[in-house]
Amino acid sequence: MAISELPADLLAGHGQRLADHAATGRLPDRHALDTYRAAGTRAAELGVPLRTLVDAALAAGENLPGVLPALRKAVSALMEGYEAAQLAAIRNEEEARREFVDDLLQGRAERLAERAEHFGLRLAESYVVAVARGLHTADHGAHEGAGGRHDDARGLHGAPGLRGDARGRPAREGDLGDRDRDRTGGRDWGRIERDLIARFGSHNVLVAVRDGLLVCVAPATLPAAVGEFTHHVRARFPPGWRVGIGRAHRGPGGVVTSYREAAQALELADGLRLTIDVVKAADLLVFPVLLRDRSAIEDLVNSVLSPLLEARGGHEPLLETLEAIFAAHGNQTAAARRLKVSPRAVTYRLERIRRLTGFSPDDPTQRFTLETAVLGARLLGWPPTG
């Protein structure tokens, strides 16, 4: 933009103030500096380049001797106002973005499609949501228990709700408490977002922190974005993190569904005591099915496994043996290696299970019943304590 294209009233009175300074030596007073700041703010709001604004201010003093001190004050005030407007615009954009993400993940449909386009998302497409948890930094690890992971006491039938403040409003990033800051690795999540945007573009990925979860929304047509998200989590945080990945779903409601699936995958992984760091909802579809009829799975667990409670040494070694056998596809030697016991010990435990329950993992039909019962026991936290 050329100086001649500036609004005529943007630097009104500037030339006269410089002339007064040249004649009297008086610097701009407080009122004049406030006027300059207001002009800088207005220039930023109008989209005037800062260089053009400064050039115009300097040009007004070219033929006036001894006005450098006044020019310095004037230009400094102009830049203060300009920068304040830019900062306010950035904050407004961040607030709008946070509100959009809150509404998107909570399924509030008010003008979602219109607002999504502003942030580069085309909600008619299919999206995948990945969530990461346990993102503590190395110096926080000593305060998070043996496993270093925050395991919240949440139910298995839905994603964790978005935390709100005392008035019930959704939490904002700036409102996160110390616990949430620890759980999201301080500002490391911001670096992950910048890295993802640098590779895939701001119109393809959306990263936000919600209730201690680092959330990544990416198009289903760009699976590399979710892989890159997991890569950065793995690279930036010590062991103890876990990533859950939802399935691809279309539209705004699809984003909510994928988010809930990803969060539920984390809960199921905890309940099943899985040791893997990345869990996919698509790989765990059978478990929500089991939990839909809670009374049926409780009846199965109690009917099949209750006799193990009478075992000498407790039920837990026997359940762990069954889990190892199922994971090793019936190979007792491999199961023994997993359990760090001898193959003879595995054989002995399996025989005890057969005598107590009447079920044997060697029989195909009985193996399915046993495995389903063991998985149900883990999901239900059986047997209950206390």
C-alpha positions in Angstrom: 0.0 0.0 0.0 1.3 3.4 -0.9 1.4 6.3 1.5 -1.1 8.2 -0.7 -3.6 5.4 -0.1 -3.8 5.9 3.6 -7.1 7.3 5.0 -6.8 11.0 5.1 -7.7 11.3 8.7 -5.5 8.5 10.0 -2.5 10.8 10.9 -4.6 13.9 11.3 -2.7 16.6 13.2 0.6 14.8 13.0 2.3 17.3 10.7 1.2 20.2 12.9 2.6 18.5 16.0 5.9 18.0 14.3 5.9 21.7 13.3 5.2 22.8 16.8 8.1 20.6 18.1 10.4 22.2 15.6 9.4 25.6 16.7 9.2 25.1 20.5 11.1 21.8 21.2 8.1 20.5 23.1 7.5 16.7 22.8 4.1 15.2 22.2 2.0 15.3 25.4 0.0 12.4 26.9 -3.1 13.2 24.9 -1.1 13.3 21.6 0.5 10.0 22.4 -2.9 8.5 23.1 -4.0 9.8 19.7 -1.1 8.1 18.0 -1.8 4.8 19.8 -5.5 5.0 18.7 -4.3 5.7 15.1 -2.0 2.7 15.3 -4.9 0.5 16.5 -7.2 1.8 13.8 -4.5 1.2 11.1 -4.1 -2.4 12.2 -7.9 -2.9 12.1 -8.1 -1.4 8.6 -5.3 -3.8 7.4 -2.8 -1.0 6.8 0.8 -2.5 6.6 2.9 -1.3 9.6 5.7 -0.3 7.2 3.3 2.1 5.3 2.1 3.6 8.5 5.6 4.3 9.8 6.8 5.6 6.4 3.9 8.1 6.4 4.8 9.3 9.9 8.4 9.7 9.0 7.6 11.4 5.7 5.8 14.2 7.5 9.0 15.3 9.2 11.4 15.1 6.2 11.7 18.9 5.7 11.5 19.9 9.4 14.8 20.2 11.3 15.3 18.7 14.8 12.1 16.7 14.9 13.7 13.3 15.5 12.8 13.1 19.2 9.2 13.9 18.5 9.1 11.4 15.6 10.6 8.7 17.8 7.8 9.3 20.4 5.1 9.4 17.7 6.3 6.3 15.9 6.7 4.3 19.2 3.1 5.2 20.2 1.8 4.2 16.7 3.5 0.9 16.9 2.2 0.3 20.5 -1.3 0.8 19.2 -0.7 -1.4 16.2 0.7 -4.2 18.2 -2.1 -4.0 20.8 -4.6 -4.4 18.0 -2.8 -7.4 16.5 -2.6 -9.1 19.9 -6.3 -8.5 20.6 -7.1 -10.0 17.2 -4.9 -13.1 17.9 -6.6 -13.5 21.3 -10.1 -13.2 19.8 -9.1 -15.7 17.1 -7.9 -18.2 19.8 -11.0 -17.7 21.8 -13.2 -18.3 18.8 -11.2 -21.4 18.0 -11.5 -22.8 21.5 -15.2 -22.1 21.5 -15.5 -23.8 18.1 -13.6 -26.9 19.3 -15.8 -27.1 22.5 -19.0 -26.9 20.4 -17.6 -29.4 17.9 -16.7 -32.0 20.5 -19.9 -31.5 22.5 -22.0 -31.8 19.4 -23.6 -28.4 19.6 -24.6 -27.8 16.0 -25.1 -24.0 16.0 -23.5 -22.6 12.9 -20.8 -25.4 13.1 -20.4 -25.8 9.3 -20.0 -22.0 8.8 -17.6 -21.6 11.6 -15.7 -24.8 10.6 -14.9 -23.2 7.2 -13.2 -20.3 8.9 -10.8 -22.8 10.5 -10.3 -24.8 7.3 -12.5 -27.8 8.1 -15.1 -29.1 5.7 -17.5 -30.9 8.0 -19.2 -32.7 5.1 -16.2 -34.9 4.9 -15.2 -37.8 7.2 -12.9 -37.2 10.1 -10.9 -39.3 12.5 -10.2 -38.1 16.1 -7.2 -39.2 18.1 -6.7 -38.5 21.8 -3.6 -38.7 23.9 -3.5 -39.1 27.7 -0.8 -39.3 30.3 1.4 -36.6 28.7 3.5 -35.7 31.7 7.0 -34.3 31.3 10.0 -36.0 32.8 10.0 -33.8 35.9 6.3 -34.5 36.6 6.7 -38.3 36.4 7.8 -38.7 40.0 4.5 -37.4 41.2 2.2 -39.6 39.1 2.6 -43.0 40.6 4.4 -46.2 39.5 3.0 -46.2 36.0 3.2 -42.5 35.4 -0.3 -42.5 34.0 -3.3 -40.6 35.3 -6.1 -43.2 35.5 -9.3 -41.3 36.1 -12.2 -43.1 37.8 -14.6 -42.9 34.8 -17.3 -45.3 33.7 -16.8 -47.6 30.7 -19.9 -46.5 28.8 -18.9 -43.1 27.3 -16.2 -40.6 26.7 -15.2 -38.3 29.6 -17.2 -35.1 29.7 -15.7 -31.8 28.9 -14.8 -30.1 32.2 -16.6 -26.9 33.0 -16.1 -24.1 35.4 -18.3 -23.2 38.4 -20.9 -21.7 36.1 -21.0 -24.7 33.9 -19.2 -23.2 31.0 -16.8 -25.4 29.0 -13.2 -25.3 30.1 -10.7 -23.2 28.1 -7.1 -23.9 27.7 -6.3 -20.8 29.8 -8.5 -22.2 32.6 -6.6 -25.5 33.0 -5.5 -26.2 36.5 -2.1 -27.6 37.5 -3.2 -31.2 37.2 -4.4 -30.6 33.6 -1.2 -28.8 32.7 0.8 -31.7 33.9 -1.4 -34.2 32.1 -0.9 -32.3 28.8 2.8 -31.8 29.1 2.7 -28.0 29.7 3.2 -26.3 26.3 4.6 -29.3 24.5 1.2 -29.8 22.9 1.5 -26.4 21.2 4.7 -27.6 19.5 3.0 -30.7 18.3 0.2 -28.6 16.8 2.8 -26.3 15.0 4.7 -29.4 13.7 1.5 -30.9 12.3 0.3 -27.7 10.7 3.8 -27.2 9.2 3.5 -30.6 7.5 -0.2 -30.9 6.7 -1.5 -27.3 6.8 -3.9 -25.5 9.2 -6.9 -26.5 7.0 -6.2 -30.2 7.6 -5.6 -30.6 11.3 -7.1 -29.3 14.5 -5.4 -29.8 17.8 -6.8 -28.8 21.2 -6.6 -29.7 24.9 -9.8 -30.9 26.5 -10.1 -32.3 30.1 -6.5 -33.5 30.2 -6.7 -35.1 26.7 -4.7 -33.9 23.8 -7.2 -34.1 20.9 -6.3 -34.2 17.2 -9.0 -34.0 14.5 -7.9 -34.9 10.9 -9.6 -35.9 7.6 -10.0 -39.6 7.1 -8.4 -39.2 3.7 -5.2 -38.1 5.5 -4.3 -41.1 7.8 -0.7 -39.9 7.9 -1.8 -37.0 10.1 -2.9 -39.4 12.9 0.3 -41.4 12.6 2.3 -38.1 12.7 0.4 -37.1 15.8 1.3 -40.4 17.5 4.9 -40.0 16.4 5.2 -36.6 18.1 3.6 -37.8 21.3 6.0 -40.7 21.4 9.0 -38.4 20.7 8.2 -35.7 23.2 7.0 -37.6 26.2 8.4 -40.3 28.5 6.6 -43.7 28.9 3.2 -43.5 30.4 1.3 -41.9 27.6 -1.4 -43.7 25.5 -3.2 -42.7 22.3 -6.7 -43.7 21.4 -8.0 -43.5 17.8 -11.6 -43.4 16.8 -13.1 -44.6 13.6 -13.8 -42.4 10.6 -17.2 -40.8 10.6 -18.8 -38.1 8.4 -20.1 -34.7 9.4 -20.1 -32.8 12.7 -21.8 -35.6 14.5 -19.2 -37.9 13.1 -16.4 -35.9 14.8 -18.2 -36.2 18.1 -18.7 -40.0 17.6 -15.0 -40.5 16.7 -13.9 -38.5 19.7 -16.0 -40.5 22.1 -14.8 -43.8 20.5 -11.2 -42.7 20.9 -11.7 -41.7 24.6 -13.6 -44.9 25.2 -10.8 -46.9 23.6 -8.4 -45.5 26.3 -10.8 -46.6 29.1 -11.2 -50.1 27.6 -7.5 -50.4 27.3 -7.1 -49.5 31.0 -9.9 -51.9 32.0 -8.3 -54.7 29.9 -4.9 -53.9 31.2 -3.5 -53.7 27.7 0.2 -52.9 27.5 0.1 -51.3 24.0 0.5 -47.5 23.7 -1.8 -47.0 20.7 -5.3 -48.5 20.8 -7.8 -48.3 18.0 -11.6 -48.3 18.5 -11.9 -50.4 15.4 -9.9 -53.2 17.2 -12.1 -53.1 20.3 -15.6 -53.2 18.8 -16.5 -56.4 20.6 -16.2 -54.9 24.0 -18.9 -52.2 23.8 -21.1 -54.9 22.5 -20.4 -57.0 25.6 -21.1 -54.1 27.9 -24.4 -53.2 26.4 -26.0 -56.1 28.2 -24.2 -55.7 31.5 -26.4 -58.1 33.4 -25.6 -60.8 30.9 -21.8 -60.3 31.1 -22.0 -60.1 34.9 -23.9 -63.4 35.0 -21.3 -65.0 32.7 -18.4 -63.8 34.8 -19.9 -64.9 38.0 -21.0 -68.3 36.7 -17.7 -69.2 35.1 -15.1 -67.6 37.3 -16.5 -67.4 40.8 -15.0 -70.9 41.6 -11.6 -69.3 41.1 -12.1 -67.2 44.2 -11.7 -70.3 46.3 -8.3 -71.1 44.8 -5.3 -71.3 47.2 -3.1 -68.3 46.4 -6.0 -66.3 45.1 -7.8 -65.9 41.7 -5.4 -63.4 40.1 -2.6 -65.8 39.1 -5.1 -68.0 37.4 -6.7 -65.1 35.5 -3.3 -63.9 34.4 -2.5 -67.5 33.2 -5.7 -67.6 31.1 -4.9 -64.1 29.6 -1.4 -65.3 28.7 -2.7 -68.5 27.2 -5.2 -66.6 25.0 -2.6 -64.0 24.0 -0.2 -66.9 23.0 -3.0 -68.7 21.0 -2.8 -71.7 23.3 1.0 -72.1 23.3 1.8 -72.9 26.9 5.6 -72.4 26.4 5.0 -68.9 25.1 2.5 -68.2 27.9 5.1 -69.3 30.4 7.6 -66.8 29.0 5.0 -64.0 29.3 4.3 -65.0 32.9 8.0 -65.6 33.7 7.2 -69.0 35.1 8.0 -72.6 34.0 5.8 -74.4 31.5 5.1 -76.9 34.2 3.6 -74.1 36.4 1.3 -73.1 33.5 0.2 -76.7 33.0 -0.6 -77.0 36.7 -2.6 -73.8 36.8 -4.6 -74.8 33.8 -5.5 -78.0 35.4 -6.6 -76.2 38.5 -8.8 -73.9 36.4 -10.4 -76.9 34.7 -11.1 -78.6 38.0 -12.5 -75.5 39.6 -14.6 -74.1 36.8 -15.3 -77.2 34.6 -14.0 -75.2 31.6 -10.8 -76.0 29.6 -9.0 -73.6 27.2 -8.1 -76.7 25.1 -11.8 -77.2 24.1 -12.8 -74.6 21.3 -16.3 -73.9 22.7 -15.1 -73.7 26.3 -12.1 -71.6 25.3 -14.4 -69.0 23.8 -16.6 -69.0 27.0 -13.5 -68.7 29.2 -11.9 -65.9 27.2 -15.2 -63.9 27.1 -15.6 -64.3 30.9 -12.0 -63.2 31.5 -12.4 -60.1 29.3 -15.7 -59.3 31.0 -14.0 -59.7 34.4 -11.4 -57.1 33.5 -13.9 -54.7 32.1 -16.1 -55.0 35.1 -13.3 -54.8 37.6 -14.3 -58.3 38.9 -14.2 -59.3 41.7 -15.3 -56.0 43.3 -13.1 -54.8 46.2 -14.2 -53.5 49.5 
